[in-house]
Amino acid sequence: MKVTLFQSQIQNFYRQLTSSTWRLWLIGIILSIFFILLYGCQGTAQNNERIIHLNLWQSINPPANRDVFDKLVDKFNQTHTDIQVESIFVGQPQLPKILTAVVGNAPPDILSFDPQLTGQFMELGAIRPLEEWLEKFPLKSEISPNLWEELKLDGHLWSIPLSTSNVGIFYRPKLFQAAGITQIPKTWEELREVAKKLTIDRNGDNRPEQYGILLPLGKGEWTVFTWFPFLLSAGGEIVTNNRPNLTNPGAIAALQFWQDLLKDGSATLSSPERGYEEDAFIAGRVAMQITGPWTYIMKSNVDFNVFPIPASVKPATVTGTGNIYLMKTTPAREQAALKFLEYVLSEKFQTEWSIGTGFLPVNLKSAQSQAYQEFLQQKPVLKVFIDQMPVAGSRPIIPGYTRLSDSLGRAIEATLMGESSQKALKTAQERLELIWDDK
């Protein structure tokens, strides 16, 4: 009986559902829902139109440093409802990808890359000058003044500093102690003698199990970068009046010194284009390595310390400044990107970035902050790099730097493979003179 009654109720329901009144009522409900959803979608679209989405290309390594950067980008996005920045890692080879995007009129909004490419980007008309913005920038006085000079070309400021640092020589104190070395080397000759003492052939097969120092093999930028302190210390240069000048006495002396370390048998070469790797140092196969505080060595468990680059004519090192370009896009996108550039230069960003990566802060208040000072107490070797900053030089940012660096890298590589430094640099100079005006 209950089942029959239930079936009767169902039948009545369907009869009502098929009636015209019910159909009109149902259509009304559906249309109401549709218009509500449409209005909501339009509202969302309008809200999305108010949000400017920016692409930021970066090539930050090692991955741990990249993670720090991405987290800081996320913090910016959380505090800016009208701007959202997407951090995109660009792997090797970076430059062809960047140039292809620029030439194809599809550049990123923000680019974090090497300042040495400034001249090339400037000639392509790909980047915006920033000096007018900087003059109005309220935090200008908080940024280390000497950093701006490295980023200027033809009277314009073309980028902002993301971070800065310089190179020193990392060493293994226990290996120094075992070799009876009690004083760190302060001159080239002292470095040469220390490297000899640290080179040990334990089984007499003329293949040392431990070398004094690692030198980078290859013609890439890392080789040029780590050789540059020796060039500057010898009073050398590679550019005079915006033209290559590789055959000056300082350049020849600096390259000859690296070759002398090899001839002594107290230096070993890295794998090709892998001079930044620290495996041999961490394993104790080399006692000294030229690098900076961003290195993984800082986070390893091995014993290590750092001393300044030994001097020839004068103390010197080279800055490892990372920078950020404002790419040419549209006025609205550029204004939004400038807000992110302000954030990068802020005390808060620089403190967290520097503590997380080992780079030196570019913001003076960040360097003086309690958090960073406490970090320095935990990482006292950073003081070596801070103390070296007043004698730190930089690589040029002129147009044609990539060709200049490539030719110089070839000369360094040829010298490390046995050619005389004078001949290698002369060959590189002649090659550059043939192509320089066509750069």
ZAFI-967892 format. One line per field, with one value per residue (C-alpha): residue number from 1; y, z, x. Coordinates in nm, 3 decimals. Each point is the difference from the previous one (the first is absolute). Layout:
<sites>
pos <- (NUM / ...)
Y <- (Y / ...)
Z <- (Z / ...)
X <- (X / ...)
</sites>
This chain:
<sites>
pos <- (1 / 2 / 3 / 4 / 5 / 6 / 7 / 8 / 9 / 10 / 11 / 12 / 13 / 14 / 15 / 16 / 17 / 18 / 19 / 20 / 21 / 22 / 23 / 24 / 25 / 26 / 27 / 28 / 29 / 30 / 31 / 32 / 33 / 34 / 35 / 36 / 37 / 38 / 39 / 40 / 41 / 42 / 43 / 44 / 45 / 46 / 47 / 48 / 49 / 50 / 51 / 52 / 53 / 54 / 55 / 56 / 57 / 58 / 59 / 60 / 61 / 62 / 63 / 64 / 65 / 66 / 67 / 68 / 69 / 70 / 71 / 72 / 73 / 74 / 75 / 76 / 77 / 78 / 79 / 80 / 81 / 82 / 83 / 84 / 85 / 86 / 87 / 88 / 89 / 90 / 91 / 92 / 93 / 94 / 95 / 96 / 97 / 98 / 99 / 100 / 101 / 102 / 103 / 104 / 105 / 106 / 107 / 108 / 109 / 110 / 111 / 112 / 113 / 114 / 115 / 116 / 117 / 118 / 119 / 120 / 121 / 122 / 123 / 124 / 125 / 126 / 127 / 128 / 129 / 130 / 131 / 132 / 133 / 134 / 135 / 136 / 137 / 138 / 139 / 140 / 141 / 142 / 143 / 144 / 145 / 146 / 147 / 148 / 149 / 150 / 151 / 152 / 153 / 154 / 155 / 156 / 157 / 158 / 159 / 160 / 161 / 162 / 163 / 164 / 165 / 166 / 167 / 168 / 169 / 170 / 171 / 172 / 173 / 174 / 175 / 176 / 177 / 178 / 179 / 180 / 181 / 182 / 183 / 184 / 185 / 186 / 187 / 188 / 189 / 190 / 191 / 192 / 193 / 194 / 195 / 196 / 197 / 198 / 199 / 200 / 201 / 202 / 203 / 204 / 205 / 206 / 207 / 208 / 209 / 210 / 211 / 212 / 213 / 214 / 215 / 216 / 217 / 218 / 219 / 220 / 221 / 222 / 223 / 224 / 225 / 226 / 227 / 228 / 229 / 230 / 231 / 232 / 233 / 234 / 235 / 236 / 237 / 238 / 239 / 240 / 241 / 242 / 243 / 244 / 245 / 246 / 247 / 248 / 249 / 250 / 251 / 252 / 253 / 254 / 255 / 256 / 257 / 258 / 259 / 260 / 261 / 262 / 263 / 264 / 265 / 266 / 267 / 268 / 269 / 270 / 271 / 272 / 273 / 274 / 275 / 276 / 277 / 278 / 279 / 280 / 281 / 282 / 283 / 284 / 285 / 286 / 287 / 288 / 289 / 290 / 291 / 292 / 293 / 294 / 295 / 296 / 297 / 298 / 299 / 300 / 301 / 302 / 303 / 304 / 305 / 306 / 307 / 308 / 309 / 310 / 311 / 312 / 313 / 314 / 315 / 316 / 317 / 318 / 319 / 320 / 321 / 322 / 323 / 324 / 325 / 326 / 327 / 328 / 329 / 330 / 331 / 332 / 333 / 334 / 335 / 336 / 337 / 338 / 339 / 340 / 341 / 342 / 343 / 344 / 345 / 346 / 347 / 348 / 349 / 350 / 351 / 352 / 353 / 354 / 355 / 356 / 357 / 358 / 359 / 360 / 361 / 362 / 363 / 364 / 365 / 366 / 367 / 368 / 369 / 370 / 371 / 372 / 373 / 374 / 375 / 376 / 377 / 378 / 379 / 380 / 381 / 382 / 383 / 384 / 385 / 386 / 387 / 388 / 389 / 390 / 391 / 392 / 393 / 394 / 395 / 396 / 397 / 398 / 399 / 400 / 401 / 402 / 403 / 404 / 405 / 406 / 407 / 408 / 409 / 410 / 411 / 412 / 413 / 414 / 415 / 416 / 417 / 418 / 419 / 420 / 421 / 422 / 423 / 424 / 425 / 426 / 427 / 428 / 429 / 430 / 431 / 432 / 433 / 434 / 435 / 436 / 437 / 438 / 439)
Y <- (0.000 / 0.241 / -0.089 / 0.075 / 0.338 / 0.088 / -0.095 / 0.221 / 0.297 / -0.050 / -0.007 / 0.322 / 0.163 / -0.084 / 0.121 / 0.332 / 0.008 / -0.030 / 0.272 / 0.333 / 0.189 / -0.219 / 0.022 / 0.380 / 0.001 / -0.234 / 0.207 / 0.307 / -0.166 / -0.107 / 0.347 / 0.158 / -0.229 / 0.074 / 0.376 / -0.027 / -0.204 / 0.234 / 0.301 / -0.178 / -0.085 / 0.358 / 0.118 / -0.242 / 0.109 / 0.363 / -0.082 / -0.193 / 0.295 / 0.207 / -0.246 / 0.041 / -0.330 / 0.044 / -0.256 / 0.002 / -0.206 / -0.103 / -0.245 / -0.017 / -0.289 / -0.210 / -0.117 / 0.081 / 0.368 / -0.018 / -0.128 / 0.298 / 0.237 / -0.168 / 0.018 / 0.372 / 0.042 / -0.180 / 0.246 / 0.289 / -0.160 / -0.048 / 0.371 / 0.137 / -0.072 / 0.190 / -0.153 / -0.364 / -0.097 / -0.343 / -0.106 / -0.215 / -0.182 / 0.017 / -0.282 / -0.016 / 0.145 / 0.309 / 0.273 / -0.145 / -0.048 / 0.356 / 0.151 / -0.206 / 0.133 / 0.359 / -0.019 / -0.173 / 0.284 / -0.236 / 0.092 / -0.061 / 0.300 / -0.039 / -0.170 / -0.108 / -0.060 / 0.102 / 0.374 / -0.075 / -0.040 / 0.358 / 0.139 / -0.264 / 0.048 / 0.378 / -0.019 / -0.219 / 0.256 / -0.273 / 0.170 / 0.322 / 0.247 / 0.051 / 0.318 / 0.218 / -0.257 / -0.029 / 0.375 / -0.023 / -0.328 / 0.069 / -0.279 / 0.109 / 0.107 / -0.350 / -0.168 / -0.035 / 0.290 / -0.184 / -0.264 / 0.248 / 0.074 / -0.362 / 0.016 / 0.327 / 0.031 / 0.307 / 0.215 / -0.217 / -0.245 / -0.319 / -0.232 / -0.034 / -0.224 / -0.314 / -0.104 / 0.049 / -0.185 / -0.068 / -0.290 / -0.117 / -0.322 / -0.273 / -0.232 / -0.309 / 0.096 / -0.364 / -0.048 / 0.323 / -0.122 / -0.340 / 0.174 / 0.218 / 0.323 / 0.253 / 0.321 / 0.062 / 0.127 / 0.372 / 0.027 / -0.199 / -0.145 / -0.109 / -0.162 / -0.184 / -0.135 / -0.101 / -0.184 / -0.197 / -0.107 / -0.109 / -0.223 / -0.354 / -0.314 / -0.269 / -0.307 / 0.150 / -0.058 / 0.367 / 0.037 / 0.203 / -0.117 / 0.355 / 0.322 / 0.348 / 0.179 / -0.057 / 0.213 / 0.013 / -0.155 / 0.144 / 0.318 / 0.082 / 0.293 / -0.179 / -0.033 / 0.368 / 0.103 / -0.186 / 0.117 / 0.364 / 0.067 / -0.093 / 0.230 / 0.290 / -0.075 / 0.019 / 0.338 / -0.147 / 0.075 / -0.147 / 0.317 / 0.342 / 0.272 / -0.259 / -0.217 / -0.332 / 0.022 / -0.352 / 0.027 / 0.240 / -0.109 / -0.055 / -0.243 / -0.191 / -0.022 / -0.119 / -0.275 / -0.098 / -0.043 / -0.257 / -0.184 / 0.006 / -0.175 / -0.276 / -0.025 / -0.037 / -0.302 / 0.151 / 0.081 / -0.232 / 0.089 / -0.044 / -0.192 / 0.215 / 0.288 / -0.140 / 0.218 / 0.099 / -0.357 / -0.062 / -0.381 / -0.015 / 0.259 / -0.170 / -0.340 / 0.144 / -0.057 / 0.373 / 0.227 / 0.336 / 0.121 / 0.341 / 0.074 / 0.214 / -0.028 / -0.131 / -0.332 / -0.325 / -0.023 / 0.249 / -0.254 / -0.309 / -0.179 / 0.015 / 0.224 / 0.317 / 0.361 / 0.284 / 0.247 / 0.302 / -0.029 / 0.039 / 0.318 / 0.074 / 0.374 / 0.073 / -0.181 / -0.073 / -0.224 / 0.002 / 0.056 / -0.269 / 0.230 / -0.139 / 0.251 / 0.047 / 0.169 / 0.176 / -0.119 / 0.216 / -0.105 / 0.240 / 0.300 / -0.178 / -0.317 / 0.196 / 0.198 / -0.323 / -0.151 / 0.302 / -0.080 / -0.341 / 0.163 / 0.221 / -0.314 / -0.165 / 0.297 / 0.015 / -0.079 / -0.287 / -0.175 / 0.051 / -0.130 / -0.322 / -0.049 / 0.052 / -0.224 / -0.271 / 0.007 / 0.135 / 0.300 / 0.337 / 0.235 / 0.302 / 0.189 / 0.170 / -0.027 / -0.370 / -0.040 / 0.180 / -0.179 / -0.215 / -0.307 / 0.033 / 0.081 / -0.313 / -0.194 / 0.137 / -0.132 / -0.346 / 0.041 / 0.201 / -0.081 / 0.249 / 0.279 / -0.079 / 0.085 / 0.307 / 0.130 / -0.059 / 0.208 / 0.328 / -0.157 / -0.187 / 0.082 / -0.112 / -0.144 / 0.245 / 0.024 / 0.146 / -0.113 / -0.293 / -0.135 / -0.353 / -0.006 / 0.154 / -0.254 / -0.289 / 0.103 / 0.058 / -0.336 / -0.171 / 0.168 / -0.115 / -0.353 / -0.009 / 0.118 / -0.263 / -0.259 / 0.111 / 0.298 / 0.308 / 0.268 / 0.268 / -0.195 / -0.106 / 0.356 / 0.135 / -0.252 / 0.099 / 0.371 / -0.043 / -0.197 / 0.268 / 0.281 / -0.171 / -0.026 / 0.278 / 0.271 / -0.251 / -0.100)
Z <- (0.000 / 0.091 / -0.318 / -0.212 / 0.166 / -0.058 / -0.367 / -0.033 / 0.147 / -0.248 / -0.293 / 0.117 / 0.026 / -0.360 / -0.120 / 0.168 / -0.150 / -0.349 / 0.048 / -0.173 / 0.329 / 0.155 / -0.314 / 0.009 / 0.369 / -0.061 / -0.294 / 0.219 / 0.263 / -0.262 / -0.156 / 0.342 / 0.079 / -0.343 / 0.047 / 0.350 / -0.134 / -0.295 / 0.229 / 0.222 / -0.297 / -0.122 / 0.345 / 0.009 / -0.346 / 0.108 / 0.311 / -0.208 / -0.236 / 0.297 / 0.077 / -0.203 / -0.045 / -0.051 / -0.125 / 0.170 / -0.161 / 0.219 / -0.010 / 0.371 / 0.111 / 0.204 / 0.041 / 0.372 / -0.082 / -0.261 / 0.266 / 0.222 / -0.288 / -0.094 / 0.359 / 0.004 / -0.326 / 0.162 / 0.290 / -0.246 / -0.166 / 0.335 / 0.082 / -0.344 / -0.113 / -0.329 / -0.110 / -0.024 / -0.096 / -0.138 / 0.050 / -0.296 / 0.002 / -0.332 / -0.039 / -0.216 / -0.248 / 0.135 / -0.234 / -0.329 / 0.162 / 0.130 / -0.330 / -0.192 / 0.226 / -0.040 / -0.378 / -0.020 / 0.198 / 0.281 / 0.281 / 0.369 / 0.206 / 0.241 / -0.064 / 0.256 / -0.184 / -0.016 / -0.014 / -0.259 / -0.260 / 0.055 / -0.311 / -0.223 / 0.143 / -0.027 / -0.369 / -0.064 / 0.170 / 0.230 / 0.340 / 0.165 / 0.160 / 0.367 / 0.109 / -0.001 / 0.209 / 0.233 / 0.066 / 0.127 / 0.184 / 0.374 / 0.103 / -0.229 / 0.296 / 0.151 / -0.294 / -0.009 / -0.230 / -0.173 / -0.135 / -0.231 / -0.186 / -0.114 / -0.159 / -0.192 / -0.369 / -0.227 / 0.284 / 0.075 / 0.277 / -0.164 / 0.289 / 0.377 / 0.219 / 0.126 / 0.204 / 0.021 / 0.113 / -0.106 / -0.015 / 0.246 / 0.051 / 0.205 / 0.175 / 0.223 / 0.337 / 0.093 / -0.320 / 0.068 / 0.350 / -0.125 / -0.244 / 0.276 / -0.144 / 0.272 / -0.202 / -0.280 / -0.322 / -0.069 / -0.322 / -0.323 / 0.088 / 0.342 / -0.164 / -0.239 / 0.285 / 0.209 / -0.300 / -0.036 / 0.366 / -0.028 / -0.302 / 0.119 / -0.195 / 0.261 / -0.206 / -0.216 / -0.336 / -0.100 / 0.026 / 0.312 / 0.204 / 0.129 / -0.193 / 0.136 / -0.206 / -0.262 / -0.316 / -0.236 / -0.344 / -0.278 / -0.193 / 0.161 / 0.221 / 0.325 / -0.110 / -0.096 / 0.321 / 0.239 / -0.189 / 0.015 / 0.359 / -0.108 / -0.303 / 0.220 / 0.265 / -0.265 / -0.113 / -0.326 / -0.211 / -0.296 / -0.134 / -0.078 / -0.147 / -0.066 / -0.207 / 0.089 / 0.156 / 0.090 / -0.052 / 0.284 / 0.253 / 0.281 / -0.201 / -0.113 / 0.358 / 0.143 / -0.258 / 0.040 / 0.373 / -0.057 / -0.240 / 0.258 / 0.252 / -0.255 / -0.091 / 0.370 / 0.003 / 0.291 / -0.188 / -0.162 / -0.263 / 0.036 / -0.248 / -0.310 / 0.085 / 0.350 / 0.200 / 0.244 / 0.127 / 0.353 / 0.007 / 0.000 / 0.277 / 0.219 / -0.056 / 0.095 / -0.344 / -0.018 / 0.292 / -0.152 / -0.242 / -0.144 / 0.050 / 0.192 / 0.300 / -0.211 / -0.029 / 0.140 / 0.206 / 0.238 / 0.076 / 0.007 / 0.307 / -0.091 / 0.179 / -0.202 / 0.023 / -0.244 / -0.065 / -0.235 / -0.349 / 0.044 / -0.151 / -0.271 / -0.068 / 0.220 / 0.188 / -0.223 / -0.059 / -0.239 / 0.078 / -0.070 / -0.030 / -0.105 / -0.157 / -0.122 / -0.324 / -0.072 / -0.349 / -0.252 / -0.006 / 0.063 / 0.236 / 0.233 / 0.018 / 0.050 / 0.287 / 0.163 / -0.049 / 0.167 / 0.315 / 0.003 / -0.050 / 0.303 / 0.198 / -0.106 / 0.131 / 0.329 / 0.333 / 0.062 / -0.331 / 0.016 / 0.356 / -0.071 / -0.338 / 0.135 / 0.302 / -0.219 / -0.274 / 0.140 / -0.235 / 0.153 / 0.038 / -0.228 / 0.250 / 0.271 / 0.261 / -0.071 / 0.054 / 0.333 / 0.112 / 0.311 / -0.196 / -0.245 / 0.272 / 0.186 / -0.325 / -0.036 / 0.345 / -0.118 / -0.331 / 0.090 / -0.333 / -0.165 / 0.160 / -0.245 / -0.292 / 0.171 / 0.071 / -0.363 / -0.148 / 0.003 / -0.230 / -0.220 / -0.370 / -0.262 / -0.349 / -0.275 / -0.121 / -0.341 / -0.325 / -0.139 / 0.342 / -0.096 / -0.286 / 0.220 / 0.276 / -0.246 / -0.150 / 0.344 / 0.119 / -0.297 / 0.088 / 0.362 / -0.108 / -0.252 / 0.267 / 0.247 / -0.272 / -0.049 / -0.235 / 0.119 / 0.157 / -0.227 / -0.320 / 0.112 / 0.082 / -0.321 / -0.207 / 0.187 / -0.051 / -0.374 / -0.032 / 0.183 / -0.210 / -0.315 / 0.125 / 0.258 / -0.222 / -0.139 / 0.342)
X <- (0.000 / 0.282 / 0.184 / -0.312 / -0.045 / 0.366 / -0.025 / -0.310 / 0.194 / 0.281 / -0.241 / -0.165 / 0.343 / 0.088 / -0.339 / 0.070 / 0.349 / -0.143 / -0.258 / 0.070 / -0.011 / 0.262 / 0.216 / -0.014 / 0.087 / 0.295 / 0.125 / -0.020 / 0.218 / 0.255 / 0.014 / 0.040 / 0.292 / 0.152 / -0.016 / 0.142 / 0.293 / 0.046 / 0.007 / 0.249 / 0.221 / -0.015 / 0.095 / 0.291 / 0.112 / -0.017 / 0.201 / 0.254 / 0.032 / 0.109 / 0.282 / 0.319 / 0.180 / 0.374 / 0.251 / 0.339 / 0.276 / 0.292 / 0.290 / 0.074 / 0.220 / 0.051 / -0.362 / 0.006 / 0.055 / -0.275 / -0.238 / 0.081 / -0.072 / -0.327 / -0.123 / 0.072 / -0.190 / -0.295 / 0.011 / -0.020 / -0.303 / -0.172 / 0.029 / -0.091 / -0.354 / 0.044 / 0.334 / 0.098 / 0.356 / 0.081 / 0.362 / 0.112 / 0.334 / 0.186 / 0.253 / 0.312 / 0.059 / -0.175 / 0.120 / -0.134 / -0.341 / -0.004 / 0.113 / -0.255 / -0.277 / 0.122 / 0.032 / -0.338 / -0.160 / -0.095 / 0.242 / -0.059 / -0.107 / 0.292 / 0.334 / 0.256 / 0.327 / 0.367 / 0.077 / 0.270 / -0.277 / -0.118 / 0.167 / -0.155 / -0.350 / 0.042 / 0.091 / -0.304 / -0.223 / -0.129 / 0.039 / -0.114 / 0.244 / -0.074 / 0.179 / -0.315 / -0.184 / 0.299 / 0.008 / -0.358 / 0.063 / -0.040 / 0.240 / 0.286 / 0.216 / -0.029 / 0.178 / 0.380 / 0.103 / 0.288 / -0.239 / -0.171 / 0.324 / 0.035 / -0.345 / 0.045 / 0.081 / 0.000 / -0.129 / -0.302 / -0.082 / -0.128 / -0.081 / -0.017 / 0.218 / -0.170 / 0.300 / 0.372 / 0.306 / 0.357 / 0.242 / 0.262 / 0.192 / -0.166 / 0.244 / 0.002 / 0.158 / 0.074 / 0.198 / 0.189 / 0.079 / 0.115 / 0.236 / 0.144 / -0.143 / -0.075 / -0.043 / -0.245 / 0.163 / -0.028 / 0.201 / 0.015 / 0.336 / -0.123 / -0.304 / 0.228 / 0.214 / -0.302 / -0.149 / 0.325 / -0.005 / -0.362 / 0.067 / 0.062 / 0.092 / -0.044 / 0.093 / 0.275 / -0.170 / 0.032 / -0.377 / -0.076 / -0.294 / -0.028 / 0.059 / 0.052 / -0.263 / -0.268 / 0.001 / -0.299 / 0.050 / -0.214 / -0.065 / -0.335 / -0.088 / 0.083 / 0.363 / 0.017 / -0.176 / 0.233 / 0.311 / -0.108 / 0.123 / 0.352 / -0.026 / -0.113 / 0.262 / 0.274 / -0.131 / -0.125 / -0.304 / -0.183 / -0.167 / 0.146 / -0.222 / -0.273 / 0.233 / 0.168 / 0.343 / 0.113 / 0.376 / 0.080 / 0.267 / -0.252 / -0.208 / 0.308 / 0.133 / -0.332 / -0.034 / 0.364 / -0.055 / -0.274 / 0.226 / 0.282 / -0.224 / -0.058 / 0.368 / 0.082 / -0.230 / -0.193 / -0.322 / -0.249 / -0.257 / -0.372 / -0.209 / -0.068 / -0.236 / -0.058 / 0.236 / -0.274 / -0.051 / 0.130 / 0.020 / 0.380 / 0.024 / -0.258 / 0.167 / 0.340 / 0.157 / 0.077 / 0.078 / -0.100 / -0.268 / -0.087 / -0.369 / -0.247 / -0.234 / -0.289 / 0.185 / -0.135 / 0.319 / -0.162 / -0.273 / 0.220 / 0.127 / 0.371 / 0.246 / 0.062 / 0.102 / 0.063 / 0.279 / 0.009 / 0.146 / 0.379 / 0.143 / 0.252 / 0.014 / -0.304 / -0.278 / -0.297 / -0.297 / -0.295 / -0.364 / -0.256 / -0.299 / -0.336 / -0.234 / -0.355 / -0.107 / -0.328 / -0.090 / -0.184 / -0.367 / -0.291 / -0.022 / -0.243 / 0.208 / 0.322 / -0.151 / -0.113 / 0.347 / 0.160 / -0.197 / 0.166 / 0.342 / -0.070 / -0.079 / 0.329 / 0.199 / -0.187 / 0.161 / -0.242 / 0.068 / 0.377 / 0.028 / -0.189 / 0.167 / 0.352 / -0.048 / -0.149 / 0.264 / 0.327 / 0.006 / 0.079 / -0.298 / -0.014 / -0.216 / 0.209 / -0.275 / -0.025 / 0.377 / -0.034 / -0.314 / 0.000 / -0.103 / 0.289 / 0.253 / -0.106 / 0.041 / 0.354 / 0.084 / -0.106 / 0.192 / 0.312 / 0.170 / -0.237 / 0.200 / 0.283 / -0.228 / -0.144 / 0.352 / 0.102 / -0.282 / 0.199 / 0.265 / -0.246 / -0.006 / -0.248 / -0.007 / -0.098 / -0.361 / 0.080 / -0.168 / 0.192 / 0.094 / -0.107 / 0.251 / 0.266 / -0.059 / -0.003 / 0.336 / 0.149 / -0.132 / 0.164 / 0.330 / -0.022 / -0.086 / 0.287 / 0.244 / -0.116 / 0.055 / 0.361 / 0.014 / 0.190 / -0.221 / 0.143 / -0.070 / -0.349 / -0.101 / 0.151 / -0.200 / -0.318 / 0.072 / 0.055 / -0.321 / -0.198 / 0.144 / -0.127 / -0.357 / -0.038 / -0.143 / -0.249 / -0.129)
</sites>
